[in-house]
Amino acid sequence: MIQLTAAAAFFVLIHLLISGTRVRDTLVGRIGEGPYMGLFSLLSIAGLTWMIMAYGQVRGDAANDVYWGVGEATRHIQLLLQFVAIFFVVIGLTTPNPTSVKQEGVLQREDAVKGVLRITRHPFLWGVAIWAIGHLIVNGDQAGMTLFGTMLVLSIAGTTSIDAKRRRALGAAWEPFASQTSNIPFAAILAGRQSLKLGELGLLRPLAAIIVYAVLLVGHPHLFGVVALP
């Protein structure tokens, strides 16, 4: 568990203490945006790889305490949560979004707030958060709590971190987009600042999400060694 805990701490700290603070601004000012993004990407990949490998090593260890079991109802809830998670992840990644890397120019478009951005301006990160929640309820062991708990905390913290970075970098140009959208899913719609227009999602994005979901369900035991279907 020491390796997994260390890997999780490393992964969280490089995001919250570097990427999520003015340290990032200082580094970008000194070495440039491109070199910073390259170095940070390498650190992130290394940290994630370390965490996944450490999880694989400790998952079946006798010292990996189990705090709760998994029932049939829980498995079905997990399947539903994963569908929602994949929906947000796939559609979020394929929708132009000023919160994404190098996509600040979307703010200049009249239809900057469109599709899934009406639900949340951070669809990918909320997809990761829902993915983590689903895996937490079916992984009640110490290793699972460390891995998926880390991803949950980091994804939610990432939404506020990105908002702060965009506000610092874009100033007044950021405010109209932020005021028309919400971080928390459906909050802007419930507040009356936005409306749900599912037609803007198109057909290809939801279809891609369904295909990815199906592939992961079928391939889960081959990719991760665990059967996903009840």
Buried (B, 14 or more C-beta within 10 A) or exposed (E): BEBBBEBBBBBBEBBBEBBBBEEBEEBBEEEEEEEBEEEBEEBBEBBBEBBBEBBBEBBEEEEBEEEEEBEEEBBEBBBEBBBBBBBBBBBBBBBBBBBBEEEBEBBEEEEBBBBBBBBBBBBBBBBBBBBBBBBBBBBBBBBBBBBBBBBBBBBBBBBEBBBEBBBEEBEEBBEEBBEBBBBBBEBBBEEEBBEEEEEBBBEEBBEBBBEBBEEBBEEBEEEEEEEBEE
